[in-house]
Amino acid sequence: MEETAQAALLAVSGAGLVSAGLRGYHGSMATAVKRLDLAVGEFVEIAGRRYEVVPDREGGVTIEPPITPVAQLHARRGTKPASTEDFERLSADVPHDDEG
């Protein structure tokens, strides 16, 4: 078996990559690629974290953390949106570009 094929077999089987002579950014971490049949808009949980399936630039799909609505963020933190008056008062000194 060729050395590269052995290294790939070691990586997939979970054996240490360091023992195969492959030292890199991830050290001895072994990874396996899994293909999932997912559609845009679906959610997937990986290691306790939720991700949303979204389109990528090449016409395929990728996963990214979902966008949390502002109302949920306020509910979690026990806050509320600033009133129009408060917003105007607090942002009066912020420079603006007169575009709207």
PyMOL commands that set and color helices and strands:
alter all, ss='L'
color gray80, all
select helices_A, chain A and resi 3-13+18-20+70-77+84-90
alter helices_A, ss='H'
color red, helices_A
select strands_A, chain A and resi 43-46+49-55+61-64
alter strands_A, ss='S'
color yellow, strands_A
deselect
rebuild
show_as cartoon
